[in-house]
């Protein structure tokens, strides 16, 4: 047993996760100079660990792509290691590669694309943190256990043989006294070996427990309180993971789409109400202050799940999760960027691919017939039509983007906040681009049409509800769709 | 070796000495955290670790070998191997594959200058071969004191040199840093960092170092005597 536990390898890796829950993969659709790419980065579940990088060339001819991981701590972050070339597919439309992420925190993967049109550059922000402990492979465990036994038995028998007949001339047989001495030596060395193994096991477990506490990420605990009228107070607390990293990188909050925090309220268990709200910091002078207040709109009573997105000063995004029971609240109408939708079955035709939005218009999910599969990246395209089912070409930017989408798994174990450019928070992307000396990419904002598309790969099979938000005539319109994702 | 004689025995003896020096390299590598860190050369921990590790091998091998300067030879081979590694590895190009890179790497980074063990080894040889009578325990005490005195006499002043800009060249490798070391931290490698926080702790540490060294010598003697008796 002891040896079995000894054989359990505990490598702690940090994996990069976004301001999402249960959806660690990073997707970014962007221009790299004259080339257009869709990048998927699969961060490791343990740190240090290997992030898998995949690039799909969507326009332009590309000869080669190199990738370099750079740690972003907002301080003395050093130089990138030598770039690695990605492996192209036969038609040079797909490239795959990997990079090592050595620390928990914010990383950027610098991508350099070269082809006939010259060199294009891009930086993808990748948050890295350990999600779990990697167990040792069973076969390797058995092999190492066998080798340990061999070594232990070997050392005991060597000690026995040395004591028994080491001093005898070749050919002479050991006397009973020699044999007794040999047995004594074997007993002592067996006891020593057992002690060493026991101490080793104890030391290993102590180290593993320490590492686990220090490495495995958890979002900051969020406490939410209702004032009895129409206001929530949200307080971000600190946990060990964050406390122990305060000195290494900036924990300051920075605005994403003009807001320090994006809070999403979903009524449990069926997600028949959805609100996208923006809490205000209580003391804006204090950049690190974790106290926020939220004026609620009118919302019906129920138990609400709260997902709160923030971005740290290094571009490290986090999503805190909480729950609260609320009575019927009489609040004010939506203002600013706040929005919400009644997603009850009677109102939305979630079983079909259309959802009514605004006054008489509708949103259509353009599914190409292919079933959604977990782990496969695809563009989810939505078309907005007016009351006459004509293309609505009057979309306006909503918080600087053509659209926002929130994908939530039915058991709330997955929450992802996606934009047309992918899963990367804009604030993180800006930091990465600036850090790499690149201009901010606004390709997703070029000429809004009546269509918005979101590159995303669902992390797990199951049922998801998709909330797709666009802005027209100064009003936010939210389409609600249900999706089944297969294995 | 024990049952051979003449030229054959001399050959086996060299193999023994060489193996002894490899064992010494291995054990010193285990203690590298302390004795590979020149900033600890004015701390008791440095002499504690060195005193525990080196004498047992030097004395054990010397006793088995029976050669007059056996410990000195073993320490010389160790020094030669370590220096060769230090000077040869940097000739090979290398670059960091892991980030963040705080120091750009162009070639393999050497381990650092070896411990100056030779004077201590010479003292051990002298005491063990020249001091007669009074038994092994007495010899171990004298050898322990002598080994530590020689170490201090050489390594303490040598530490000043290692901290100085004169050691920042390919010979002494004090300008060689791994990729994870930021230039803003280089100064940390060029100044002493006392391991013991108070003077009292330091002197207690030095006393422990002395006792450990003498014990290490005595254990080396027992081990060497036993190895000398091996007949097959």
Interface residues (C-beta under 8 A of the other chain):
Chain A: X48 X68 X69 X70 X71 X76 X77 X78 X79 X80 X81 X82 X84 X100 X102 X103 X162 X165 X166 X167 X168 X169 X170
Chain B: X3 X95 X96 X97 X98 X99 X100 X101 X102 X104 X179 X182 X184 X226 X229 X230 X231 X232
